[in-house]
Amino acid sequence: YSSNMAYKYPARTLVYRSSMNYKFYIKQCFFFLISARFRTRYLKDLFLI
C-alpha cells in the first residue's frame, strides 16, 4: 500500500478510516454497555447481601 495510492484515491482511504473509527466506536460502546451491566449486577448483589 504505497503513498501515491493514497494520493490518487483520497476518498477511498477517508471512507476506510471513517469505517475503522466507526467499528472502534461500536466496540467501545459495546464494552461500556457490558461493563455497565456487570457493574449494576454487582451492585445489586451487594445490595442483596
DSSP file (Angstrom, degrees, kcal/mol; ACC not computed):
  #  RESIDUE AA STRUCTURE BP1 BP2  ACC     N-H-->O    O-->H-N    N-H-->O    O-->H-N    TCO  KAPPA ALPHA  PHI   PSI    X-CA   Y-CA   Z-CA
    1    1 A Y              0   0    0      0, 0.0     2,-0.1     0, 0.0     0, 0.0   0.000 360.0 360.0 360.0 100.7    0.0    0.0    0.0
    2    2 A S     >  -     0   0    0      1,-0.1     4,-1.2     4,-0.0     3,-0.2  -0.353 360.0-115.8 -91.7 169.2    2.0    2.9   -1.3
    3    3 A S  H  > S+     0   0    0      1,-0.2     4,-1.8     2,-0.2     5,-0.1   0.833 112.4  59.0 -74.3 -32.3    1.6    6.7   -0.6
    4    4 A N  H  > S+     0   0    0      1,-0.2     4,-2.2     2,-0.2    -1,-0.2   0.790 101.1  57.4 -70.4 -23.7    0.7    7.6   -4.2
    5    5 A M  H  > S+     0   0    0      2,-0.2     4,-2.6    -3,-0.2    -1,-0.2   0.925 107.6  46.9 -64.9 -44.6   -2.2    5.2   -4.0
    6    6 A A  H  < S+     0   0    0     -4,-1.2    -2,-0.2     1,-0.2    -1,-0.2   0.836 112.8  50.7 -65.0 -31.4   -3.5    7.2   -1.0
    7    7 A Y  H  < S+     0   0    0     -4,-1.8    -1,-0.2     1,-0.2    -2,-0.2   0.873 112.4  45.8 -73.4 -36.6   -2.9   10.3   -3.0
    8    8 A K  H  < S+     0   0    0     -4,-2.2    -2,-0.2     1,-0.3     3,-0.2   0.894 124.3  32.3 -72.2 -39.5   -4.8    9.0   -6.0
    9    9 A Y     X  +     0   0    0     -4,-2.6     4,-1.5     1,-0.2    -1,-0.3  -0.644  65.6 151.4-119.5  74.0   -7.7    7.7   -4.0
   10   10 A P  H  > S+     0   0    0      0, 0.0     4,-2.3     0, 0.0    -1,-0.2   0.856  75.3  55.5 -70.8 -33.0   -8.1   10.1   -1.0
   11   11 A A  H  > S+     0   0    0      2,-0.2     4,-2.8     1,-0.2     5,-0.2   0.911 106.2  50.5 -66.0 -41.1  -11.9    9.4   -0.8
   12   12 A R  H  > S+     0   0    0      1,-0.2     4,-2.3     2,-0.2    -1,-0.2   0.918 112.8  45.3 -64.5 -43.1  -11.4    5.7   -0.5
   13   13 A T  H  X S+     0   0    0     -4,-1.5     4,-2.8     2,-0.2    -1,-0.2   0.873 112.2  53.2 -68.1 -35.3   -8.8    6.0    2.3
   14   14 A L  H  X S+     0   0    0     -4,-2.3     4,-2.6     2,-0.2    -2,-0.2   0.940 111.2  45.2 -63.1 -46.7  -11.1    8.5    4.0
   15   15 A V  H  X S+     0   0    0     -4,-2.8     4,-2.4     1,-0.2    -2,-0.2   0.895 113.0  51.7 -62.9 -39.4  -14.0    6.1    3.9
   16   16 A Y  H  X S+     0   0    0     -4,-2.3     4,-2.0    -5,-0.2    -2,-0.2   0.929 111.8  45.7 -63.8 -44.5  -11.8    3.3    5.1
   17   17 A R  H  X S+     0   0    0     -4,-2.8     4,-2.4     1,-0.2    -2,-0.2   0.904 112.7  50.2 -66.1 -40.5  -10.5    5.3    8.0
   18   18 A S  H  X S+     0   0    0     -4,-2.6     4,-2.4     1,-0.2    -1,-0.2   0.879 110.0  50.7 -66.5 -36.4  -14.0    6.5    9.0
   19   19 A S  H  X S+     0   0    0     -4,-2.4     4,-2.6     2,-0.2    -1,-0.2   0.887 109.6  51.1 -67.5 -36.8  -15.3    2.9    8.8
   20   20 A M  H  X S+     0   0    0     -4,-2.0     4,-2.3     2,-0.2    -2,-0.2   0.925 111.5  46.9 -64.0 -43.3  -12.4    1.9   11.1
   21   21 A N  H  X S+     0   0    0     -4,-2.4     4,-2.8     2,-0.2    -2,-0.2   0.889 110.4  54.6 -62.2 -38.7  -13.3    4.6   13.5
   22   22 A Y  H  X S+     0   0    0     -4,-2.4     4,-2.3     1,-0.2    -2,-0.2   0.936 110.2  44.6 -60.0 -48.3  -17.0    3.5   13.3
   23   23 A K  H  X S+     0   0    0     -4,-2.6     4,-2.4     1,-0.2    -1,-0.2   0.886 112.7  52.8 -63.7 -37.9  -16.1    0.0   14.2
   24   24 A F  H  X S+     0   0    0     -4,-2.3     4,-2.4     2,-0.2    -2,-0.2   0.923 110.1  46.7 -64.2 -44.5  -13.8    1.2   17.0
   25   25 A Y  H  X S+     0   0    0     -4,-2.8     4,-2.6     2,-0.2     5,-0.2   0.886 111.1  52.2 -66.4 -37.8  -16.6    3.4   18.5
   26   26 A I  H  X S+     0   0    0     -4,-2.3     4,-2.5    -5,-0.2    -1,-0.2   0.924 110.9  48.0 -61.2 -43.5  -19.1    0.5   18.3
   27   27 A K  H  X S+     0   0    0     -4,-2.4     4,-2.6     2,-0.2    -2,-0.2   0.905 111.4  50.2 -63.6 -41.6  -16.6   -1.7   20.1
   28   28 A Q  H  X S+     0   0    0     -4,-2.4     4,-2.3     1,-0.2    -2,-0.2   0.932 112.6  45.8 -62.6 -46.4  -16.1    0.9   22.8
   29   29 A C  H  X S+     0   0    0     -4,-2.6     4,-2.5     2,-0.2    -1,-0.2   0.889 112.0  53.2 -63.5 -38.8  -19.8    1.4   23.3
   30   30 A F  H  X S+     0   0    0     -4,-2.5     4,-2.4    -5,-0.2    -2,-0.2   0.944 111.3  44.1 -62.1 -48.9  -20.3   -2.4   23.4
   31   31 A F  H  X S+     0   0    0     -4,-2.6     4,-2.7     1,-0.2    -1,-0.2   0.863 112.5  53.6 -65.2 -34.8  -17.6   -2.9   26.1
   32   32 A F  H  X S+     0   0    0     -4,-2.3     4,-2.6    -5,-0.2    -1,-0.2   0.917 109.8  47.3 -65.3 -42.3  -19.0    0.1   28.0
   33   33 A L  H  X S+     0   0    0     -4,-2.5     4,-2.6     2,-0.2    -2,-0.2   0.918 113.1  48.8 -64.6 -42.4  -22.5   -1.4   28.0
   34   34 A I  H  X S+     0   0    0     -4,-2.4     4,-2.5     2,-0.2     5,-0.2   0.938 113.4  46.1 -62.2 -46.4  -21.2   -4.8   29.1
   35   35 A S  H  X S+     0   0    0     -4,-2.7     4,-2.2     1,-0.2    -1,-0.2   0.891 112.9  50.4 -65.1 -38.1  -19.1   -3.3   31.9
   36   36 A A  H  X S+     0   0    0     -4,-2.6     4,-2.5     2,-0.2    -1,-0.2   0.905 110.6  49.7 -65.8 -40.4  -22.1   -1.2   33.0
   37   37 A R  H  X S+     0   0    0     -4,-2.6     4,-2.3     1,-0.2    -2,-0.2   0.930 113.3  45.1 -63.9 -45.3  -24.4   -4.2   33.0
   38   38 A F  H  X S+     0   0    0     -4,-2.5     4,-2.5     1,-0.2    -1,-0.2   0.861 111.9  53.9 -65.8 -34.4  -21.9   -6.2   35.1
   39   39 A R  H  X S+     0   0    0     -4,-2.2     4,-2.5    -5,-0.2    -2,-0.2   0.926 110.0  45.5 -65.8 -44.2  -21.4   -3.2   37.4
   40   40 A T  H  X S+     0   0    0     -4,-2.5     4,-2.5     2,-0.2    -2,-0.2   0.897 113.2  50.6 -67.0 -38.4  -25.2   -2.9   38.0
   41   41 A R  H  X S+     0   0    0     -4,-2.3     4,-2.3     2,-0.2    -2,-0.2   0.910 111.3  48.9 -63.1 -41.4  -25.4   -6.7   38.6
   42   42 A Y  H  X S+     0   0    0     -4,-2.5     4,-2.1     2,-0.2    -2,-0.2   0.902 111.6  48.9 -64.9 -41.9  -22.5   -6.5   41.0
   43   43 A L  H  X S+     0   0    0     -4,-2.5     4,-2.5     2,-0.2    -2,-0.2   0.888 109.8  52.1 -66.0 -38.2  -24.2   -3.6   42.9
   44   44 A K  H  X S+     0   0    0     -4,-2.5     4,-2.4     2,-0.2    -2,-0.2   0.915 109.1  50.0 -63.3 -41.6  -27.4   -5.5   43.0
   45   45 A D  H  X S+     0   0    0     -4,-2.3     4,-1.9     1,-0.2    -2,-0.2   0.896 110.4  50.7 -62.7 -39.3  -25.6   -8.5   44.5
   46   46 A L  H  < S+     0   0    0     -4,-2.1    -2,-0.2     1,-0.2    -1,-0.2   0.914 111.6  46.9 -64.0 -42.1  -24.0   -6.1   47.1
   47   47 A F  H  < S+     0   0    0     -4,-2.5    -2,-0.2     1,-0.2    -1,-0.2   0.849 109.3  54.2 -70.4 -32.2  -27.4   -4.7   48.0
   48   48 A L  H  <        0   0    0     -4,-2.4    -1,-0.2     1,-0.3    -2,-0.2   0.869 360.0 360.0 -68.1 -34.4  -28.9   -8.1   48.3
   49   49 A I     <        0   0    0     -4,-1.9    -1,-0.3    -5,-0.2    -2,-0.2   0.477 360.0 360.0 -77.2 360.0  -26.2   -9.1   50.7
